Structure formats: structure tokens, C-alpha cells
Amino acid sequence: MQRWPSMLDNFETYKDDYTSVAEYCREYFEEQNINFEEDKNYRTIRIKVRDRLITYEGEELQLPNKIKKNVANLRQSVSENSLPTPTIIYEKNHIRFAFEMTPYALIYSYTGKIPTDWGNSQKSDIFVKRIDRHWYHITPKDK
């Protein structure tokens, strides 16, 4: 695969960590009974850079030890690629790992279907590459 700008080259090495974190976030938000109509179609979880923590609306989530290790490994994966720690965005049909100050993101699709809604971007403006059954690289198309 040709390298994209700011791409996560070592995704395969850390895929299980990303999947565990995505599934944990999905389960957490499903338990919260988020109403997407009232909540702009997404919620944001920020991962603190210096700790093995996930916070949501300023509150630290009580993570199982396995997920803490997954978060630490996720941070290691972005460090190896000189990427910023991602913001995790919970959306109706997927979890998006958005890397601030870069055009690149990873998407975990619950159904495995190609995502058609992500933030404010239109499908025609985004290049999508499937990584495996549930995972996609996304980046803007050149204008």
C-alpha cells in the first residue's frame, strides 16, 4: 500500500488494541442511551496523552486493566508514527480515531460496511481504503 500523508503505518501490529478500545467505547456509549437526534450524531472521547486514561466530558472512565494496556499500546502506535494521540469520536455506525492537525483518520465500522457519514465531510470529498472487515483508513481527496 502506498503511504498516505500522516498514515498509521503500524496499524496491523496494534489492530487488536484499537479494536478493544473501539469496542469498549461503543459498549460504554450504548449503555448511556445516547439520543443522536439531540446530540449532533456523535460524541467525543479524548484520550489523555500522559496517562492510560480515557475521559469523557471531563470524567475519567473506570477502565479495566486490559483496556488501560490497550490505550497505552495505542499511544505507542501513534508515537512510532509521529502522530498526535487521537480523539475518539463515537458516531451512529462507527468509531472514528481522528488525529488532530492531520487529514488522516481510522474508522471502525460496527457492521463492516463502508462508512458514509463522518463529521462534516461528504463521501465525495473523502478517500476511503478498507484495511480489513471492520477497519478503514480515510483521508481527504486532493482538491
C-alpha positions in Angstrom: 0.0 0.0 0.0 1.3 3.4 -0.9 1.9 5.5 2.2 -0.6 8.3 2.7 0.3 11.6 4.4 0.3 11.0 8.2 -0.8 7.4 7.9 -0.6 4.9 10.7 1.9 2.5 9.2 1.9 0.1 12.1 -1.8 -0.5 12.3 -1.7 -4.2 11.8 0.7 -4.6 14.8 -1.8 -2.7 17.1 -5.1 -3.7 15.4 -6.2 -5.7 18.5 -5.6 -2.7 20.8 -7.5 -0.3 18.5 -10.4 -2.9 18.2 -10.5 -3.4 22.0 -10.6 0.4 22.6 -13.3 0.9 19.9 -15.5 -1.9 21.3 -15.1 -0.6 24.8 -16.2 2.9 23.7 -19.1 1.5 21.7 -20.3 -0.5 24.7 -19.9 2.4 27.1 -21.9 4.8 24.9 -24.6 2.2 24.2 -25.1 1.9 27.9 -25.5 5.7 28.1 -28.6 5.5 25.7 -27.3 8.5 23.6 -30.0 10.2 21.6 -28.3 11.1 18.3 -31.1 13.5 17.3 -30.3 15.7 20.4 -26.6 15.1 20.4 -25.5 16.1 16.9 -24.9 12.5 15.7 -21.7 12.0 17.6 -19.9 12.2 21.0 -16.3 12.7 21.6 -14.0 10.9 24.0 -10.5 12.3 24.5 -7.5 10.1 25.4 -5.1 11.8 27.7 -1.6 11.6 26.4 0.4 11.1 29.5 -1.8 8.5 31.3 -3.5 5.3 30.5 -6.9 7.0 30.7 -9.9 7.8 28.7 -12.0 10.7 29.7 -15.5 11.8 28.6 -16.8 15.3 29.4 -14.0 15.7 31.9 -14.8 12.5 33.8 -12.3 9.7 33.8 -13.8 6.4 32.7 -13.1 3.4 35.0 -11.2 1.2 32.6 -10.4 -2.5 33.1 -6.7 -3.2 33.3 -6.8 -4.8 29.8 -8.2 -1.6 28.3 -5.6 0.5 30.1 -2.9 -1.6 28.4 -4.7 -1.2 25.1 -4.8 2.6 25.5 -1.0 2.5 26.4 -0.3 0.5 23.2 -2.5 2.8 21.1 -0.4 5.7 22.3 2.8 3.8 21.5 1.5 3.2 18.0 0.9 6.9 17.3 4.3 7.8 18.8 6.0 5.4 16.4 4.4 7.3 13.5 4.9 10.8 14.9 1.1 11.3 15.0 -0.8 13.1 17.8 -2.8 11.0 20.2 -6.2 10.6 18.6 -9.6 11.9 19.7 -12.0 9.0 19.7 -15.4 10.0 18.2 -18.4 7.9 18.7 -20.8 8.1 15.8 -24.1 6.3 14.9 -22.5 3.5 12.9 -18.8 3.6 13.7 -16.0 4.8 16.0 -13.6 7.3 14.4 -10.0 7.8 15.6 -9.3 11.4 14.5 -5.7 12.6 14.6 -5.7 16.4 15.3 -3.8 18.6 12.9 -3.7 15.8 10.3 -6.2 15.0 7.5 -6.0 11.3 8.4 -8.4 9.1 10.5 -9.1 5.5 11.2 -12.7 4.2 11.3 -14.0 1.1 13.0 -17.3 0.2 11.3 -19.7 -1.8 13.5 -21.2 -3.7 10.6 -18.1 -3.7 8.4 -19.9 -1.6 5.8 -18.1 1.3 4.4 -18.9 4.4 6.5 -21.0 7.1 4.7 -21.2 9.6 7.4 -18.3 11.1 9.3 -18.3 14.5 10.8 -18.9 17.3 8.4 -17.2 15.6 5.4 -19.1 14.4 2.4 -18.4 11.0 0.9 -17.3 12.6 -2.4 -14.6 14.6 -0.5 -13.0 11.6 1.2 -10.8 8.8 0.0 -11.5 5.5 1.9 -9.3 2.4 1.9 -10.6 -0.8 3.6 -8.0 -2.3 5.9 -10.0 -5.4 6.9 -13.6 -6.4 7.7 -14.3 -3.5 10.2 -11.4 -1.0 9.7 -10.9 1.8 7.2 -8.2 4.5 6.5 -9.8 7.8 5.5 -8.2 11.0 4.2 -9.5 13.9 2.1 -9.2 13.8 -1.6 -6.9 16.3 -3.2 -8.9 19.3 -4.4 
